[in-house]
Amino acid sequence: MRFVLDLEYGADGVRGQVTRQGCDRPEPFHGWLDLLRVLEEPYIRGNPWDGP
């Protein structure tokens, strides 16, 4: 999966928007932790990384 990140860094931290490959609508984020949340893959049943 590819992402396009539009980052702005200022006195109040980082913010911007992420556009996923194949998606027309960007998703905004505010802060590093929120960016990580946006970049996470959605849960897919049977994903081998989920464990037992």
C-alpha positions, 0 to 999 in steps of 0.5 A: 500500500502506498500513501501520499503524506502532506505534512506541516510542522509548526509550534503546536506539532505536526499535522496534515493529511494522508491519501491512501493509494486508490482513495480520492479522499485524504484523511486529516491527522493532528500529531504523530500518534494520530498519523500512526493511527491513520497509517495502520491497516484496517483489520482484516479477518485472517490476517497472519499478523494477528496471531491466534 
